[in-house]
Amino acid sequence: MRADDRAYDRLRRVRITRNYIKPAEGSCLIEVGETKVICTASVEKKVPPFLRGLGEGWITAEYSMLPRSSTTRIRREGERGILKGRTHE
């Protein structure tokens, strides 16, 4: 048995709530047991300069974890002096 009394071959409960963040073009809250993930999608009707005139679009992704989303505090990129991804842009 696991710590939550669930058998080893038993999945955690999965729940998906659509339209969780109202202003976003798309969003959901995904819950798997006590783990919660918020996903959002945004749409901008513009193209990066390097794709102009090519008839193509651009998809990008980013993620971030809250400082106390794990057993030890997750430090933000700016606190470590290391800037990556969207923080750097």
FENNOR-V961702 format. One record per pair of residues at least 12 apart in sequence whose ideal C-beta (glycine too) atoms are under 10 Angstrom apart, sorted by the first residue. I is the first residue (numbers start at 1). J is the second residue. Records with the same first field share a line. If there is no record, write none. Layout:
# FENNOR-V961702
I = J ; J
This chain:
# FENNOR-V961702
4 = 33 ; 34
6 = 33
11 = 32 ; 33
12 = 31 ; 32 ; 33 ; 34 ; 35
13 = 31 ; 32 ; 33 ; 34
14 = 30 ; 31 ; 32 ; 33
15 = 29 ; 30 ; 31 ; 32 ; 33 ; 36
16 = 28 ; 29 ; 30 ; 31 ; 32 ; 37 ; 39
17 = 29 ; 30 ; 31 ; 36 ; 38
20 = 38 ; 39 ; 40
21 = 38 ; 39 ; 40 ; 41
23 = 40 ; 42
24 = 38 ; 39 ; 40 ; 41 ; 42 ; 43
25 = 40 ; 41 ; 42 ; 43 ; 44
26 = 39 ; 40 ; 41 ; 42 ; 43
27 = 39 ; 40 ; 41 ; 42
28 = 40 ; 41
35 = 69
36 = 69
37 = 63 ; 65 ; 69
39 = 63
41 = 59 ; 61
42 = 60
43 = 57
44 = 57 ; 58
45 = 57
46 = 58
48 = 60
60 = 85 ; 86 ; 89
61 = 85 ; 86
62 = 85 ; 86 ; 87 ; 89
63 = 85 ; 86
64 = 76 ; 77 ; 85 ; 86 ; 87
67 = 79
